[in-house]
Amino acid sequence: MVLAAVGVAVASALSACSSTPAPTRSLTPAIPTGRGTASEKEALLTTNDLRAIPGAPTQIEVDSSKQPSGVYRDPDQIAPCGEKLEIPASSRTEIRQFGAATVDGFQLVVDVSVAKATAFVTAWQKDTRPGCPPSRSLTNTGSTQSQVLVSSIPLPRLVNQETGALLRITNMGQTLDAYGLIFRSGGRIALDVFLCAQPLPTAFGNGFALRAEMMLNASVGIRSSSA
């Protein structure tokens, strides 16, 4: 199936999901990969990085041939509580997908002006309001999905800004949990999304966030401390 999450859609096929078919043809083009800078690539976790995190899903890996490929922008991008909010775009965006039996996801890194990056993350933070009503949006395949903000996600605070949300997404009769993590270091934004058929282990979620923030800082020349 193709399921949208936090303004971007990733092709997902999780064995624990409903067998109800969903359209697989996107009405929007895939975001081109391999166009990012060398330093943007340094902010992305590798298979070894992911597997070294405690609680990592079995056999998780990046760019797996077993996982459907393709990351698409939704025509109707919204923040956790439904505010219209487009993810900043750049011709130098870098993307890396990853997956395992019960999780699919991707990492996206983009460089924009500090002012634009700050405004985007600030708006996302303000629209992460636990208890807000469900919202609906149009996906890249033309279907309508609903999302509910389950909770905000506490993060390590090693970067200039960070925000995290756990969403429950329903589309074409299928429901998944979507974890959306956004980090900003200067004008560089990292968006990390997990689409899960079952909850992520807490140790893995915490370890991923810590590693992602440290690598983002390192990619722009900032030394992080995990203390």
C-alpha positions as CSV (number, residue, x, y, z in Angstrom):
1,M,0.0,0.0,0.0
2,V,0.9,3.6,-0.1
3,L,0.3,5.4,3.2
4,A,0.9,9.1,3.8
5,A,2.5,10.3,7.0
6,V,3.5,13.8,8.1
7,G,3.2,15.3,4.7
8,V,5.2,12.8,2.8
9,A,4.2,9.3,1.7
10,V,6.3,6.2,1.7
11,A,5.4,3.0,-0.1
12,S,4.8,0.4,2.6
13,A,3.9,-3.2,2.7
14,L,3.7,-4.5,6.3
15,S,2.8,-8.1,6.9
16,A,0.7,-7.3,10.0
17,C,-1.6,-4.9,8.1
18,S,-5.0,-5.6,6.6
19,S,-5.1,-7.3,3.3
20,T,-7.4,-4.6,1.9
21,P,-5.7,-3.4,-1.3
22,A,-4.8,0.3,-1.7
23,P,-3.9,2.2,-4.8
24,T,-0.2,2.1,-5.6
25,R,0.0,4.6,-8.4
26,S,1.0,8.0,-7.1
27,L,-0.5,11.2,-8.5
28,T,2.7,13.1,-7.5
29,P,6.2,12.2,-8.6
30,A,8.7,10.5,-6.3
31,I,11.2,12.8,-4.6
32,P,14.5,12.3,-6.5
33,T,17.2,10.5,-4.5
34,G,20.9,10.8,-4.6
35,R,20.9,14.6,-5.2
36,G,22.0,15.6,-1.7
37,T,25.4,16.9,-0.7
38,A,28.1,14.8,0.9
39,S,27.5,16.5,4.2
40,E,23.7,15.9,4.0
41,K,24.5,12.2,3.5
42,E,26.6,12.2,6.7
43,A,23.4,13.0,8.7
44,L,21.7,9.7,7.6
45,L,21.9,6.5,9.6
46,T,23.3,3.4,7.9
47,T,22.2,-0.2,8.3
48,N,25.0,-0.7,10.9
49,D,23.9,2.4,12.8
50,L,20.3,1.2,13.0
51,R,21.2,-2.3,14.0
52,A,23.6,-1.1,16.7
53,I,20.7,0.7,18.5
54,P,19.2,-1.4,21.4
55,G,15.8,-2.9,20.6
56,A,16.3,-2.5,16.8
57,P,13.7,-4.4,14.7
58,T,15.1,-7.7,13.5
59,Q,17.1,-7.4,10.2
60,I,16.3,-3.7,9.8
61,E,18.3,-2.2,6.9
62,V,18.5,0.7,4.6
63,D,17.6,0.5,0.9
64,S,16.4,-3.1,1.2
65,S,15.4,-4.8,-2.0
66,K,12.6,-6.4,0.0
67,Q,11.0,-3.0,0.7
68,P,8.8,-1.1,-1.7
69,S,10.7,2.0,-2.8
70,G,9.6,5.6,-3.4
71,V,9.0,8.6,-1.2
72,Y,6.4,11.1,-2.4
73,R,5.1,14.5,-1.4
74,D,1.5,14.7,-0.5
75,P,-0.6,17.3,-2.2
76,D,-2.2,18.1,1.1
77,Q,0.6,18.3,3.7
78,I,-0.5,18.8,7.3
79,A,1.1,19.0,10.7
80,P,0.0,16.6,13.6
81,C,-3.2,18.5,14.5
82,G,-4.1,19.3,10.9
83,E,-2.5,22.7,10.2
84,K,-1.6,23.1,6.5
85,L,2.2,23.0,6.6
86,E,4.5,22.2,3.7
87,I,7.8,20.5,4.3
88,P,10.6,22.8,3.0
89,A,11.8,21.7,-0.5
90,S,15.2,22.0,-2.1
91,S,16.8,20.5,-5.2
92,R,19.6,19.2,-2.8
93,T,17.3,17.0,-0.7
94,E,18.8,13.7,0.4
95,I,16.6,10.7,1.3
96,R,17.3,7.2,2.6
97,Q,14.6,4.6,3.1
98,F,14.8,1.7,5.7
99,G,12.7,-1.2,6.7
100,A,12.2,-4.5,8.5
101,A,9.3,-7.0,8.8
102,T,7.1,-4.7,11.0
103,V,8.4,-1.2,10.1
104,D,9.0,0.9,7.1
105,G,10.4,4.4,7.1
106,F,12.7,7.0,5.7
107,Q,15.1,9.8,6.6
108,L,15.0,13.0,4.7
109,V,17.6,15.8,5.1
110,V,17.2,19.2,3.4
111,D,19.1,22.5,3.7
112,V,17.2,25.8,3.6
113,S,17.7,29.2,5.2
114,V,17.9,29.3,9.0
115,A,14.9,31.5,9.1
116,K,12.8,29.1,6.9
117,A,14.0,26.1,8.8
118,T,13.2,27.7,12.2
119,A,9.7,28.8,11.1
120,F,8.9,25.3,9.9
121,V,9.9,23.5,13.0
122,T,8.3,26.2,15.2
123,A,5.0,25.8,13.4
124,W,5.2,22.0,13.7
125,Q,5.8,22.3,17.4
126,K,2.8,24.6,17.9
127,D,0.6,22.2,16.0
128,T,1.6,19.2,18.2
129,R,-1.2,19.6,20.7
130,P,-2.2,16.3,22.4
131,G,-6.0,16.1,22.7
132,C,-6.7,17.9,19.4
133,P,-9.5,16.5,17.2
134,P,-8.7,14.1,14.3
135,S,-7.8,15.6,11.0
136,R,-8.2,14.5,7.4
137,S,-6.0,15.0,4.3
138,L,-5.6,14.0,0.7
139,T,-2.7,11.5,0.0
140,N,-0.5,11.3,-3.0
141,T,-2.6,8.5,-4.4
142,G,-5.9,10.5,-4.2
143,S,-7.3,8.7,-1.2
144,T,-8.4,10.5,1.9
145,Q,-6.8,9.5,5.2
146,S,-7.5,10.4,8.8
147,Q,-4.9,11.0,11.5
148,V,-5.0,11.3,15.2
149,L,-2.2,12.7,17.4
150,V,-1.7,10.1,20.0
151,S,1.1,11.9,21.9
152,S,4.1,14.1,21.6
153,I,7.5,12.4,21.8
154,P,10.2,13.6,24.2
155,L,13.6,14.0,22.5
156,P,17.2,14.5,23.6
157,R,17.5,18.2,22.9
158,L,21.0,18.2,21.4
159,V,20.1,20.2,18.3
160,N,18.7,23.8,17.9
161,Q,15.1,22.5,17.6
162,E,13.4,19.2,17.7
163,T,9.8,17.9,17.8
164,G,8.2,14.5,17.7
165,A,4.7,13.1,17.3
166,L,3.1,9.7,17.4
167,L,0.2,9.6,15.0
168,R,-2.4,6.9,14.2
169,I,-3.1,6.9,10.5
170,T,-6.0,5.3,8.8
171,N,-6.2,5.0,5.0
172,M,-8.1,2.6,2.8
173,G,-9.2,0.4,5.7
174,Q,-5.7,0.1,7.1
175,T,-4.4,1.6,10.3
176,L,-0.7,2.1,11.3
177,D,1.2,4.1,13.9
178,A,3.4,6.8,12.4
179,Y,6.3,8.2,14.3
180,G,7.4,11.6,13.0
181,L,10.6,13.2,14.3
182,I,12.0,16.5,13.1
183,F,15.3,18.0,14.0
184,R,17.0,21.3,13.1
185,S,20.6,22.2,13.3
186,G,21.2,25.6,11.7
187,G,19.3,25.6,8.4
188,R,19.5,21.8,8.0
189,I,16.3,19.9,8.8
190,A,16.2,16.1,9.3
191,L,12.8,14.4,9.0
192,D,12.6,10.8,10.2
193,V,9.4,8.8,9.8
194,F,8.5,5.3,11.0
195,L,5.4,3.5,9.8
196,C,4.7,0.6,12.2
197,A,2.4,-2.4,12.4
198,Q,3.2,-2.5,16.1
199,P,4.7,0.0,18.6
200,L,8.5,0.6,18.4
201,P,10.5,-0.6,21.4
202,T,11.1,2.4,23.7
203,A,14.9,1.7,23.8
204,F,15.1,1.8,20.0
205,G,13.1,5.0,19.7
206,N,15.2,6.7,22.3
207,G,18.4,5.4,20.8
208,F,17.4,6.4,17.3
209,A,16.6,9.9,18.3
210,L,19.9,10.3,20.2
211,R,21.9,9.0,17.3
212,A,20.0,11.0,14.7
213,E,20.5,14.3,16.6
214,M,24.2,13.6,17.1
215,M,24.7,12.8,13.4
216,L,22.8,15.8,12.3
217,N,25.0,18.1,14.4
218,A,28.2,16.4,13.2
219,S,27.1,16.8,9.6
220,V,27.1,20.6,10.0
221,G,30.3,20.6,12.1
222,I,28.8,20.8,15.6
223,R,30.1,18.5,18.3
224,S,27.3,16.9,20.3
225,S,27.3,15.7,23.9
226,S,25.0,13.0,25.0
227,A,25.4,14.0,28.7
